[in-house]
Amino acid sequence: MNKQMQYLVEGITKDVIAYLIEDNGYDLPTALKEFYNSETYAKLSDEATGLYIESSAYVYEILKNELNMGRLL
């Protein structure tokens, strides 16, 4: 992962963690666990998907769908 991509992934991750805490009342360790163990995070970290150039809100919507359905669609 190059530095620019890493910077973008970290920024999105920070925002998504904040959304999880705000919307679901998760504590920080729970929010971190939910996101880092998700298929969404795996896709975000994969340069081939291009997900890292999308908005934080868009990535969060993907994560919410994954959490609701139990898998990434």
N, C-alpha and C positions, 0 to 999 in steps of 0.2 A: 504494500500500500504506500503510495507516494505521500509526501507531506501535505499537499493540498487536499487530497482525498481524505486523509486522516483528520485534518482540521474540520472538514465538512461533516464527516461521520461523528466526530466528537460533539460538534455543535448541535446536530440533530438529536444525538443521544441525550444530551443535557436537557433539551426541550421536551423530548418524549418522556423522560423520567419525571420532569416537572408536571406534565399533563397527567401522568398516572397518579401522582401524589394528589394533585388537585381534584381530579374527577372521581377517583376511586377511594380516596382517603388512605392510600397505602403509606406505610412508613418507608423511609429511604431504602433499607435493605430489601424489602419486599418488591419495591418498584424496580430496583436494580436487577434482582433475580428474574422477575417477569420479563424484562426487556432483553437482558443479555442471554437468556435461555430460549428466546423466541426464534422462530424461523425468519421473522421480519428482520431481526438484528443480523442474522446470518446473510440475508439478501442485501441489507444495507452495507455490510462489510465486503461484499463481493463486487469488485470493480466492474465485472462484466454486466451486471444488472443495471448499472447507471442510477440506482435508487438514491445514491448519495447526493445527486444534484437536484433532487426534489425537495419540496418544503417540509419542514418538521411536521406541520399539520397533516400533510398527505401521508407521511410515513406513520403517523399516529393513527390515522384512519385504517391503514392496512393492519397495524397491530391490533386495533380494537376488533376488527373483523376476525383476525386469527384467534384472539382470546375468546370471542363469542362462539366461533365455530369449532374450536379445538385444533385447528390446523390452518395453514395458509392456503387461501384459494387462488 
